[in-house]
Amino acid sequence: MFKKILIANRGEIALRIIRTCREMGIKTVAVYSTADAESLHVRFADEAVCIGPPPSNLSYLKISNIIAAAEITNADAIHPGYGFLAENSKFSKICEEHNIKFIGASPTMIDRMGDKASARATMMEAGVPCIPGSDGILKDYYECLKVAKEMGFPVMLKATAGGGGKGMRAVLTEDKLHDAWNSARQEAAAAFGNDGMYMEKLILEPRHIEIQIVGDSTGKACHLSERDCSIQRRHQKLTEETPSPFMTDKLRKLMGDAAVKAAEYIKYEGAGTVEFLVDKHRNFYFMEMNTRIQVEHPITEQVIDYDLIREQILVASGVPISGKNYFPKMHSIECRINAEDPYNDFRPSPGKITNLHAPGGHGVRIDTHVYSGYSIPPNYDSMIAKLITTAQTRDEAISKMRRALDEFVIEGVKTTIPFHRQLMDHPDYIDGNYTTKFMESWKMDPIVKD
């Protein structure tokens, strides 16, 4: 087992990893930018090393500084969390070259599954259902137009190195294709340094349902059932739940088996998710694979009583998995609390938290790194907390979430708490009748604005 793990991340996920390491008797090293000097992950780690100024490219994305921090503290493993370098094959390879265990996918695996066009081709080889699409990366606009005409509109353009909704364009008609091609490539080049594009048939009003998987070094994999991530804005998830209200026992088995087949085909090691789009007829199609822990992993932990971070560490240290598939025993919902103004197009709202009261009680979990007096820096993602409620039934989990949101007080900055509170009362959400297009038709009620 590892003696000391450096966490190459910040915020709530860094604190989350520190907690599990402490329970396992493993020492931890926090790294931080000067903007995060007062963050809780710095306070609770056994050691902390400043790795640079606030800009990510000079700190959390600067591989040389992170490796140096690991070497001077004698860390024998690095956990990347999610985001930043979690799916960076170069970082994984450099860790390997320095005899530091990267708690995540191998460089080869990240390259194979991180490039979406390559991942799609691999899944087709594995026999996993895929959305009809282009045969790899499109070489130019003329090929793009030819494939779109053959496939038939609507289509979806996607950046092969994409993530977070960047470099994606839904194109409903041929006359919109040229502008979408140019803008998507420009956005992808700016965000990822790679303007490669591929195309898929656009599935109208789908559900976004992902299957949590874990694989070990022997090539064995298991799944931990599904999470419904369909409530999204600009391809960014806002809330998630498990089990999905759209799921049937038959569909859960089919999707779970497909996810395990995908993981075992590529001999995947570690925790990851196989993400699917599911149409209204419950046909499902592979979308992408995330080779890391997900933001929404706590709801899976809550319904099956399973510490996914612990499992990541065990698998990375060579411990084999049981091979057993897991199914939800309860219902859990996660609301991502962002420092954003939901009444002003979700504009980021960094600044100092002047007052904070966190909800509690049975079935309420909060993963957060903020506190009263904490200043939210403008340099990073705006998520400041995850509020999770768990109960015997979905109705009870929703009721518990309403109560927890009413109890959650954050003053000094705008947050998405009012948005989530209204969502919990929306008839379509209550009925489980929502798709990835939900946010396009719903406008918040301004009456409850503070």
The 8 nearest C-alpha neighbors of each residue, nearest first, counted from 0:
[[1, 316, 2, 313, 25, 312, 317, 315],
 [2, 0, 3, 75, 25, 76, 4, 316],
 [1, 3, 25, 26, 0, 75, 4, 74],
 [2, 4, 26, 74, 27, 25, 1, 75],
 [5, 3, 76, 27, 77, 74, 28, 75],
 [4, 6, 28, 77, 27, 74, 29, 7],
 [7, 5, 78, 8, 29, 77, 79, 13],
 [8, 6, 79, 78, 5, 30, 77, 59],
 [9, 7, 6, 13, 79, 80, 59, 30],
 [8, 10, 13, 12, 11, 31, 40, 7],
 [11, 9, 368, 13, 12, 40, 14, 38],
 [10, 12, 367, 368, 14, 13, 15, 366],
 [11, 13, 15, 14, 10, 80, 16, 9],
 [14, 12, 9, 16, 15, 11, 10, 8],
 [13, 15, 40, 17, 11, 12, 16, 18],
 [14, 16, 12, 18, 13, 17, 11, 19],
 [17, 15, 13, 19, 18, 14, 20, 12],
 [18, 16, 14, 20, 15, 19, 21, 13],
 [19, 17, 21, 15, 16, 20, 14, 22],
 [18, 20, 22, 16, 21, 17, 309, 23],
 [21, 19, 25, 23, 17, 22, 18, 24],
 [20, 22, 24, 18, 23, 19, 25, 17],
 [21, 23, 19, 20, 24, 18, 25, 17],
 [24, 22, 20, 21, 25, 19, 309, 18],
 [23, 25, 21, 22, 20, 26, 2, 19],
 [24, 26, 20, 2, 23, 3, 21, 27],
 [25, 27, 3, 2, 45, 4, 24, 21],
 [28, 26, 4, 45, 44, 3, 5, 17],
 [27, 29, 5, 46, 47, 44, 45, 6],
 [30, 28, 47, 6, 41, 44, 5, 46],
 [31, 29, 48, 47, 49, 50, 7, 28],
 [32, 30, 49, 35, 50, 48, 36, 33],
 [31, 33, 51, 52, 34, 35, 53, 50],
 [32, 34, 52, 36, 35, 53, 51, 31],
 [35, 33, 53, 32, 36, 376, 52, 31],
 [36, 34, 38, 32, 33, 37, 31, 376],
 [35, 37, 33, 38, 34, 31, 32, 41],
 [38, 36, 35, 39, 41, 42, 373, 34],
 [37, 39, 35, 40, 41, 36, 368, 42],
 [40, 38, 42, 41, 368, 43, 37, 14],
 [39, 41, 14, 43, 42, 38, 13, 44],
 [42, 40, 39, 29, 38, 43, 44, 47],
 [41, 43, 39, 40, 44, 38, 37, 47],
 [44, 42, 40, 41, 39, 45, 17, 14],
 [45, 43, 46, 27, 29, 41, 28, 42],
 [44, 46, 27, 28, 26, 43, 47, 29],
 [47, 45, 28, 44, 29, 27, 48, 41],
 [48, 46, 29, 28, 30, 41, 44, 49],
 [47, 49, 30, 50, 29, 68, 31, 46],
 [48, 50, 31, 32, 30, 51, 47, 33],
 [51, 49, 58, 32, 64, 31, 48, 30],
 [50, 52, 58, 32, 57, 49, 33, 53],
 [51, 53, 33, 32, 54, 58, 57, 34],
 [54, 52, 34, 32, 33, 55, 378, 51],
 [55, 53, 57, 56, 52, 378, 58, 32],
 [56, 54, 59, 58, 57, 60, 53, 378],
 [55, 57, 60, 54, 58, 61, 59, 53],
 [56, 58, 55, 61, 54, 51, 52, 60],
 [57, 59, 51, 55, 61, 50, 60, 56],
 [60, 58, 55, 61, 56, 83, 8, 57],
 [59, 61, 56, 55, 58, 62, 83, 84],
 [62, 60, 58, 57, 63, 64, 59, 56],
 [61, 63, 65, 64, 60, 66, 90, 59],
 [64, 62, 66, 65, 61, 67, 68, 60],
 [63, 65, 67, 62, 66, 61, 50, 68],
 [64, 66, 68, 62, 67, 63, 69, 61],
 [67, 65, 69, 63, 68, 64, 62, 70],
 [66, 68, 64, 70, 65, 69, 63, 71],
 [69, 67, 65, 66, 71, 70, 64, 72],
 [70, 68, 74, 66, 72, 67, 71, 73],
 [69, 71, 73, 67, 72, 68, 66, 74],
 [70, 72, 68, 73, 69, 67, 74, 66],
 [71, 73, 69, 70, 74, 68, 28, 46],
 [74, 72, 70, 71, 69, 75, 3, 68],
 [75, 73, 3, 69, 4, 72, 76, 5],
 [74, 76, 99, 3, 73, 4, 100, 1],
 [77, 75, 100, 4, 99, 74, 101, 5],
 [78, 76, 5, 101, 4, 6, 102, 100],
 [77, 79, 6, 102, 80, 7, 5, 101],
 [80, 78, 7, 85, 6, 8, 81, 77],
 [81, 79, 78, 85, 8, 12, 292, 13],
 [82, 80, 85, 292, 291, 79, 293, 83],
 [81, 83, 85, 84, 80, 86, 79, 8],
 [82, 84, 85, 60, 59, 81, 8, 79],
 [85, 83, 87, 86, 82, 79, 60, 90],
 [86, 84, 79, 81, 82, 87, 83, 80],
 [87, 85, 84, 109, 88, 290, 291, 113],
 [86, 88, 84, 90, 89, 85, 91, 109],
 [89, 87, 106, 91, 90, 109, 92, 86],
 [88, 90, 92, 91, 87, 93, 106, 94],
 [89, 91, 93, 92, 88, 87, 94, 62],
 [92, 90, 88, 94, 89, 106, 93, 101],
 [91, 93, 95, 89, 90, 94, 106, 88],
 [92, 94, 96, 90, 95, 91, 89, 97],
 [95, 93, 99, 97, 91, 92, 96, 101],
 [94, 96, 92, 98, 93, 97, 99, 100],
 [95, 97, 93, 94, 98, 92, 99, 91],
 [96, 98, 94, 95, 99, 93, 66, 100],
 [99, 97, 95, 96, 94, 100, 75, 76],
 [98, 100, 94, 76, 75, 97, 95, 101],
 [101, 99, 76, 102, 77, 75, 95, 94],
 [100, 102, 77, 103, 91, 76, 94, 99],
 [103, 101, 78, 315, 77, 100, 312, 311],
 [102, 104, 101, 269, 291, 105, 290, 78],
 [103, 105, 108, 109, 290, 268, 269, 106],
 [104, 106, 108, 107, 109, 91, 103, 88],
 [107, 105, 88, 109, 91, 108, 92, 110],
 [108, 106, 110, 105, 109, 111, 88, 104],
 [109, 107, 111, 105, 110, 106, 104, 112],
 [108, 110, 113, 106, 112, 111, 107, 88],
 [111, 109, 113, 107, 108, 112, 114, 106],
 [110, 112, 108, 109, 113, 118, 107, 117],
 [111, 113, 118, 109, 114, 110, 108, 288],
 [114, 112, 109, 110, 115, 111, 160, 118],
 [113, 115, 159, 160, 117, 112, 116, 118],
 [116, 114, 159, 118, 117, 113, 119, 287],
 [115, 117, 135, 119, 118, 114, 159, 136],
 [116, 118, 120, 114, 115, 119, 111, 121],
 [119, 117, 112, 115, 121, 116, 120, 111],
 [118, 120, 122, 116, 121, 117, 115, 123],
 [119, 121, 123, 117, 118, 122, 124, 116],
 [122, 120, 118, 124, 119, 123, 117, 125],
 [123, 121, 125, 119, 124, 127, 120, 118],
 [122, 124, 126, 120, 125, 121, 127, 119],
 [125, 123, 121, 122, 126, 120, 127, 119],
 [126, 124, 122, 123, 127, 264, 121, 261],
 [125, 127, 123, 124, 122, 128, 261, 260],
 [126, 128, 122, 125, 123, 257, 129, 261],
 [129, 127, 284, 285, 126, 123, 283, 130],
 [130, 128, 284, 285, 131, 127, 123, 119],
 [129, 131, 284, 132, 199, 200, 285, 128],
 [132, 130, 200, 199, 129, 133, 150, 198],
 [133, 131, 199, 198, 200, 130, 134, 150],
 [132, 134, 198, 135, 197, 199, 146, 136],
 [133, 135, 132, 136, 120, 137, 116, 197],
 [134, 136, 116, 133, 197, 137, 117, 120],
 [135, 137, 197, 196, 195, 138, 116, 134],
 [136, 138, 197, 139, 196, 143, 142, 135],
 [137, 139, 136, 142, 140, 143, 195, 196],
 [140, 138, 141, 142, 137, 143, 144, 196],
 [139, 141, 143, 142, 144, 180, 138, 177],
 [142, 140, 144, 143, 139, 145, 138, 146],
 [141, 143, 145, 144, 140, 139, 146, 137],
 [142, 144, 140, 141, 146, 145, 137, 147],
 [145, 143, 147, 141, 142, 146, 140, 148],
 [144, 146, 142, 148, 147, 143, 141, 149],
 [147, 145, 149, 143, 148, 144, 150, 142],
 [148, 146, 150, 144, 149, 145, 151, 143],
 [149, 147, 151, 145, 150, 146, 144, 152],
 [148, 150, 146, 147, 151, 145, 144, 152],
 [151, 149, 147, 148, 146, 152, 200, 132],
 [152, 150, 148, 149, 147, 153, 154, 200],
 [153, 151, 154, 171, 172, 147, 150, 148],
 [152, 154, 171, 201, 170, 172, 151, 200],
 [155, 153, 201, 200, 152, 170, 199, 169],
 [154, 156, 169, 201, 199, 198, 168, 170],
 [157, 155, 198, 168, 167, 197, 169, 199],
 [158, 156, 167, 197, 196, 166, 198, 159],
 [157, 159, 196, 161, 166, 160, 195, 187],
 [158, 160, 115, 114, 196, 161, 195, 116],
 [161, 159, 114, 158, 191, 193, 115, 113],
 [162, 160, 158, 159, 165, 166, 187, 157],
 [161, 163, 164, 165, 160, 166, 158, 167],
 [162, 164, 165, 235, 234, 161, 233, 236],
 [163, 165, 234, 162, 167, 233, 166, 235],
 [166, 164, 167, 163, 162, 161, 187, 186],
 [165, 167, 183, 187, 158, 186, 157, 161],
 [168, 166, 157, 156, 165, 164, 183, 158],
 [169, 167, 156, 155, 179, 170, 183, 157],
 [168, 170, 155, 154, 156, 171, 167, 201],
 [171, 169, 154, 153, 172, 155, 176, 168],
 [170, 172, 153, 152, 169, 154, 173, 175],
 [173, 171, 174, 175, 170, 152, 153, 176],
 [172, 174, 176, 175, 171, 152, 170, 148],
 [173, 175, 172, 176, 177, 178, 171, 170],
 [176, 174, 173, 172, 177, 178, 170, 179],
 [177, 175, 179, 173, 178, 174, 180, 170],
 [176, 178, 180, 179, 175, 181, 174, 140],
 [179, 177, 181, 180, 176, 175, 182, 183],
 [178, 180, 176, 182, 177, 181, 183, 168],
 [181, 179, 177, 183, 178, 182, 176, 184],
 [182, 180, 178, 184, 179, 183, 185, 177],
 [181, 183, 185, 179, 184, 180, 186, 178],
 [182, 184, 166, 186, 180, 185, 181, 179],
 [185, 183, 194, 187, 181, 186, 182, 188],
 [184, 186, 182, 188, 183, 187, 181, 189],
 [185, 187, 183, 189, 166, 184, 188, 190],
 [188, 186, 166, 184, 194, 190, 189, 185],
 [189, 187, 192, 194, 193, 185, 191, 186],
 [188, 190, 186, 187, 192, 191, 185, 193],
 [191, 189, 187, 188, 186, 192, 165, 193],
 [192, 190, 193, 188, 187, 189, 160, 161],
 [191, 193, 188, 189, 190, 194, 187, 160],
 [192, 194, 188, 191, 195, 187, 160, 189],
 [193, 195, 188, 184, 187, 196, 158, 192],
 [196, 194, 159, 193, 158, 136, 197, 184],
 [197, 195, 158, 159, 136, 157, 137, 194],
 [198, 196, 136, 137, 157, 156, 133, 135],
 [197, 199, 156, 133, 132, 155, 157, 154],
 [200, 198, 132, 155, 131, 154, 201, 130],
 [199, 201, 154, 131, 132, 155, 202, 130],
 [202, 200, 154, 155, 153, 203, 199, 169],
 [203, 201, 205, 200, 204, 278, 276, 154],
 [202, 204, 205, 201, 278, 153, 436, 279],
 [205, 203, 434, 436, 435, 202, 206, 278],
 [206, 204, 278, 277, 434, 203, 276, 435],
 [205, 207, 434, 277, 229, 276, 435, 208],
 [208, 206, 229, 276, 228, 275, 227, 205],
 [209, 207, 227, 275, 226, 228, 206, 274],
 [208, 210, 274, 226, 225, 273, 275, 272],
 [209, 211, 225, 273, 272, 224, 212, 274],
 [212, 210, 272, 223, 222, 224, 271, 225],
 [211, 213, 222, 271, 272, 221, 270, 223],
 [212, 214, 270, 269, 220, 221, 271, 222],
 [215, 213, 220, 268, 269, 267, 219, 218],
 [216, 214, 268, 217, 319, 314, 218, 219],
 [215, 217, 218, 268, 317, 319, 214, 314],
 [218, 216, 215, 219, 319, 266, 214, 268],
 [219, 217, 266, 216, 215, 263, 214, 267],
 [218, 220, 217, 214, 215, 263, 322, 221],
 [221, 219, 214, 213, 259, 263, 322, 262],
 [222, 220, 324, 322, 213, 212, 259, 323],
 [223, 221, 212, 324, 211, 224, 255, 259],
 [222, 224, 325, 211, 324, 212, 326, 225],
 [225, 223, 326, 210, 222, 211, 325, 255],
 [226, 224, 210, 209, 242, 241, 211, 208],
 [225, 227, 241, 209, 240, 208, 243, 242],
 [226, 228, 208, 243, 240, 239, 229, 207],
 [229, 227, 239, 207, 230, 208, 226, 236],
 [228, 230, 435, 207, 206, 434, 231, 227],
 [231, 229, 435, 228, 237, 238, 236, 437],
 [232, 230, 236, 235, 237, 234, 229, 435],
 [231, 233, 235, 234, 438, 236, 237, 230],
 [232, 234, 235, 164, 231, 236, 163, 438],
 [235, 233, 164, 232, 231, 163, 236, 435],
 [236, 234, 231, 232, 233, 163, 237, 164],
 [235, 237, 231, 238, 230, 228, 234, 232],
 [238, 236, 231, 335, 230, 235, 334, 232],
 [237, 239, 334, 333, 230, 236, 335, 228],
 [238, 240, 228, 333, 227, 332, 226, 295],
 [241, 239, 332, 227, 226, 331, 242, 333],
 [242, 240, 226, 243, 331, 330, 227, 225],
 [241, 243, 240, 330, 226, 225, 244, 327],
 [242, 244, 241, 227, 245, 246, 226, 240],
 [243, 245, 431, 246, 242, 241, 227, 432],
 [246, 244, 243, 247, 431, 432, 206, 227],
 [245, 247, 243, 244, 250, 251, 248, 242],
 [246, 248, 250, 249, 251, 245, 244, 252],
 [247, 249, 251, 250, 252, 246, 253, 254],
 [248, 250, 252, 247, 251, 253, 246, 254],
 [249, 251, 253, 247, 252, 248, 254, 246],
 [252, 250, 248, 254, 249, 253, 255, 247],
 [251, 253, 255, 249, 250, 254, 256, 248],
 [254, 252, 250, 256, 251, 255, 257, 249],
 [255, 253, 257, 251, 256, 252, 250, 258],
 [254, 256, 252, 258, 257, 253, 251, 222],
 [255, 257, 259, 253, 254, 258, 252, 260],
 [258, 256, 260, 254, 255, 259, 127, 261],
 [259, 257, 261, 255, 260, 256, 273, 254],
 [260, 258, 262, 256, 261, 257, 221, 220],
 [259, 261, 257, 263, 258, 262, 264, 256],
 [262, 260, 258, 264, 259, 263, 257, 125],
 [263, 261, 259, 267, 264, 260, 265, 266],
 [264, 262, 266, 260, 265, 261, 218, 220],
 [265, 263, 261, 262, 266, 260, 125, 267],
 [264, 266, 263, 267, 262, 261, 108, 218],
 [267, 265, 218, 263, 264, 262, 268, 219],
 [266, 268, 262, 214, 265, 263, 218, 269],
 [269, 267, 214, 215, 216, 104, 266, 213],
 [270, 268, 214, 213, 311, 103, 215, 314],
 [271, 269, 213, 212, 311, 291, 292, 214],
 [272, 270, 290, 291, 212, 289, 292, 211],
 [271, 273, 211, 289, 210, 212, 288, 274],
 [272, 274, 288, 210, 209, 258, 287, 289],
 [275, 273, 209, 287, 286, 288, 272, 285],
 [276, 274, 285, 286, 284, 208, 209, 207],
 [275, 277, 207, 284, 283, 206, 205, 208],
 [278, 276, 283, 206, 205, 282, 281, 275],
 [277, 279, 205, 281, 280, 282, 206, 283],
 [278, 280, 281, 205, 277, 282, 204, 206],
 [279, 281, 278, 282, 277, 283, 205, 245],
 [282, 280, 278, 279, 277, 283, 250, 246],
 [281, 283, 278, 277, 280, 284, 279, 276],
 [282, 284, 277, 276, 281, 275, 278, 128],
 [283, 285, 129, 128, 275, 276, 130, 286],
 [286, 284, 275, 129, 128, 287, 274, 130],
 [285, 287, 275, 274, 284, 276, 129, 288],
 [288, 286, 274, 285, 273, 115, 289, 118],
 [287, 289, 273, 272, 274, 112, 290, 271],
 [288, 290, 272, 271, 291, 273, 287, 113],
 [289, 291, 271, 104, 288, 86, 109, 272],
 [292, 290, 271, 289, 270, 103, 81, 293],
 [291, 293, 271, 81, 270, 80, 294, 296],
 [294, 292, 295, 296, 291, 81, 271, 272],
 [293, 295, 296, 292, 81, 297, 12, 385],
 [294, 296, 293, 297, 298, 239, 333, 299],
 [295, 297, 293, 299, 298, 294, 300, 292],
 [298, 296, 300, 299, 295, 301, 387, 294],
 [299, 297, 301, 331, 300, 296, 332, 295],
 [300, 298, 297, 301, 302, 296, 303, 241],
 [299, 301, 305, 297, 304, 298, 303, 302],
 [300, 302, 298, 304, 299, 303, 297, 331],
 [301, 303, 329, 327, 328, 299, 300, 304],
 [302, 304, 327, 305, 300, 301, 328, 299],
 [305, 303, 300, 301, 302, 306, 299, 328],
 [304, 306, 300, 303, 307, 301, 299, 302],
 [307, 305, 309, 308, 300, 310, 304, 19],
 [306, 308, 310, 309, 305, 311, 300, 296],
 [309, 307, 311, 310, 306, 312, 16, 19],
 [308, 310, 312, 306, 307, 311, 313, 19],
 [309, 311, 307, 313, 308, 312, 314, 306],
 [312, 310, 308, 314, 309, 313, 269, 270],
 [311, 313, 315, 309, 310, 314, 316, 308],
 [314, 312, 310, 316, 318, 315, 311, 309],
 [313, 315, 318, 317, 311, 316, 312, 215],
 [316, 314, 312, 317, 313, 102, 311, 269],
 [315, 317, 313, 314, 0, 318, 312, 1],
 [318, 316, 314, 315, 319, 313, 216, 215],
 [317, 319, 314, 313, 316, 320, 315, 215],
 [320, 318, 215, 314, 317, 321, 216, 217],
 [319, 321, 322, 215, 318, 314, 214, 219],
 [320, 322, 323, 319, 221, 324, 220, 219],
 [323, 321, 221, 320, 220, 324, 219, 319],
 [322, 324, 321, 221, 325, 222, 320, 220],
 [325, 323, 222, 221, 223, 322, 326, 224],
 [326, 324, 223, 224, 222, 323, 327, 303],
 [325, 327, 224, 223, 328, 303, 324, 302],
 [328, 326, 302, 303, 329, 242, 325, 224],
 [327, 329, 302, 303, 326, 330, 391, 304],
 [330, 328, 391, 302, 327, 390, 392, 331],
 [331, 329, 393, 390, 392, 389, 241, 391],
 [330, 332, 389, 298, 241, 388, 240, 396],
 [333, 331, 240, 388, 387, 239, 298, 389],
 [334, 332, 387, 239, 238, 386, 240, 335],
 [333, 335, 238, 386, 385, 336, 387, 237],
 [336, 334, 385, 237, 238, 337, 384, 333],
 [337, 335, 384, 415, 385, 382, 383, 334],
 [336, 338, 382, 381, 339, 383, 414, 415],
 [339, 337, 414, 348, 381, 413, 347, 382],
 [338, 340, 347, 414, 348, 345, 346, 337],
 [339, 341, 345, 413, 346, 343, 342, 414],
 [342, 340, 345, 343, 415, 344, 339, 418],
 [343, 341, 340, 344, 345, 445, 443, 448],
 [342, 344, 340, 345, 341, 346, 339, 347],
 [343, 345, 346, 341, 342, 340, 339, 347],
 [346, 344, 341, 340, 339, 343, 347, 342],
 [345, 347, 339, 340, 344, 343, 348, 341],
 [348, 346, 339, 338, 349, 345, 340, 381],
 [347, 349, 339, 338, 413, 412, 346, 340],
 [350, 348, 375, 377, 376, 347, 338, 412],
 [351, 349, 375, 374, 412, 348, 352, 376],
 [350, 352, 374, 373, 411, 353, 375, 372],
 [353, 351, 411, 372, 371, 373, 354, 410],
 [352, 354, 411, 372, 410, 371, 351, 355],
 [353, 355, 371, 410, 352, 409, 356, 411],
 [356, 354, 409, 371, 408, 370, 410, 357],
 [355, 357, 408, 407, 358, 409, 354, 406],
 [356, 358, 407, 355, 408, 359, 406, 365],
 [359, 357, 406, 407, 403, 356, 360, 363],
 [360, 358, 363, 357, 361, 403, 364, 362],
 [359, 361, 363, 362, 358, 403, 364, 399],
 [360, 362, 363, 359, 389, 364, 388, 390],
 [361, 363, 389, 388, 390, 360, 364, 399],
 [362, 364, 388, 361, 359, 360, 387, 389],
 [365, 363, 387, 386, 388, 362, 366, 359],
 [364, 366, 386, 385, 367, 387, 363, 384],
 [367, 365, 385, 384, 11, 364, 386, 368],
 [368, 366, 384, 11, 369, 383, 365, 385],
 [367, 369, 11, 10, 39, 38, 14, 383],
 [370, 368, 367, 373, 383, 371, 39, 38],
 [371, 369, 373, 372, 355, 368, 352, 354],
 [370, 372, 354, 355, 352, 353, 373, 369],
 [371, 373, 352, 353, 370, 351, 374, 354],
 [374, 372, 370, 352, 371, 351, 369, 375],
 [373, 375, 351, 350, 352, 376, 372, 349],
 [374, 376, 349, 350, 351, 373, 377, 352],
 [375, 377, 378, 349, 374, 34, 350, 379],
 [378, 376, 349, 379, 375, 350, 381, 348],
 [379, 377, 376, 54, 53, 380, 55, 34],
 [380, 378, 377, 381, 376, 55, 54, 382],
 [379, 381, 382, 378, 377, 383, 337, 338],
 [380, 382, 337, 338, 383, 379, 347, 339],
 [383, 381, 337, 380, 336, 384, 338, 335],
 [382, 384, 337, 336, 367, 381, 338, 369],
 [385, 383, 367, 336, 366, 382, 335, 386],
 [384, 386, 335, 366, 365, 336, 334, 387],
 [385, 387, 365, 334, 333, 364, 384, 335],
 [388, 386, 333, 364, 332, 363, 365, 385],
 [389, 387, 363, 362, 332, 331, 400, 396],
 [388, 390, 331, 362, 396, 330, 332, 363],
 [391, 389, 396, 330, 392, 395, 329, 362],
 [390, 392, 329, 330, 395, 393, 389, 396],
 [393, 391, 395, 394, 330, 390, 396, 329],
 [392, 394, 396, 395, 330, 397, 390, 391],
 [395, 393, 397, 396, 392, 398, 429, 390],
 [394, 396, 398, 392, 393, 397, 390, 399],
 [395, 397, 390, 393, 399, 389, 394, 398],
 [398, 396, 400, 394, 399, 395, 393, 401],
 [399, 397, 395, 401, 400, 396, 394, 402],
 [398, 400, 396, 402, 397, 401, 395, 403],
 [399, 401, 403, 397, 402, 398, 388, 404],
 [402, 400, 398, 404, 399, 403, 420, 405],
 [401, 403, 405, 399, 400, 404, 406, 398],
 [402, 404, 400, 406, 358, 405, 401, 399],
 [405, 403, 407, 401, 406, 402, 400, 420],
 [406, 404, 402, 403, 407, 401, 420, 408],
 [405, 407, 403, 358, 404, 408, 402, 357],
 [408, 406, 404, 357, 358, 405, 356, 403],
 [409, 407, 356, 355, 406, 410, 357, 354],
 [410, 408, 355, 354, 356, 407, 352, 411],
 [409, 411, 354, 353, 412, 352, 355, 408],
 [410, 412, 352, 353, 351, 409, 354, 413],
 [413, 411, 410, 348, 350, 352, 414, 338],
 [412, 414, 340, 339, 348, 338, 411, 415],
 [415, 413, 338, 339, 337, 416, 340, 412],
 [414, 416, 418, 337, 417, 336, 341, 339],
 [415, 417, 419, 418, 414, 420, 336, 404],
 [418, 416, 420, 419, 415, 421, 414, 341],
 [419, 417, 415, 421, 416, 420, 422, 341],
 [418, 420, 422, 416, 421, 417, 423, 415],
 [421, 419, 417, 423, 422, 418, 401, 416],
 [422, 420, 424, 418, 423, 419, 417, 425],
 [421, 423, 419, 425, 424, 420, 418, 428],
 [422, 424, 420, 421, 425, 419, 397, 401],
 [425, 423, 421, 422, 426, 429, 420, 428],
 [424, 426, 422, 428, 427, 423, 429, 421],
 [427, 425, 429, 428, 430, 424, 432, 423],
 [428, 426, 432, 430, 429, 425, 431, 433],
 [429, 427, 431, 425, 430, 426, 432, 433],
 [428, 430, 426, 427, 431, 425, 424, 423],
 [429, 431, 427, 432, 428, 426, 244, 433],
 [432, 430, 428, 244, 429, 433, 427, 245],
 [433, 431, 427, 430, 428, 434, 429, 245],
 [432, 434, 437, 431, 428, 427, 435, 229],
 [433, 435, 206, 436, 229, 437, 205, 204],
 [434, 436, 229, 437, 230, 206, 231, 205],
 [437, 435, 434, 439, 438, 204, 440, 433],
 [438, 436, 434, 439, 435, 433, 440, 230],
 [439, 437, 441, 440, 436, 232, 231, 230],
 [440, 438, 436, 437, 441, 232, 442, 435],
 [439, 441, 438, 437, 442, 436, 443, 435],
 [442, 440, 438, 439, 437, 443, 436, 444],
 [443, 441, 444, 440, 438, 439, 445, 342],
 [444, 442, 445, 441, 418, 421, 342, 341],
 [443, 445, 446, 442, 447, 421, 448, 342],
 [446, 444, 448, 447, 443, 342, 442, 449],
 [447, 445, 448, 444, 449, 443, 342, 417],
 [446, 448, 445, 449, 444, 417, 421, 443],
 [449, 447, 445, 446, 342, 417, 444, 341],
 [448, 447, 446, 417, 445, 413, 342, 410]]
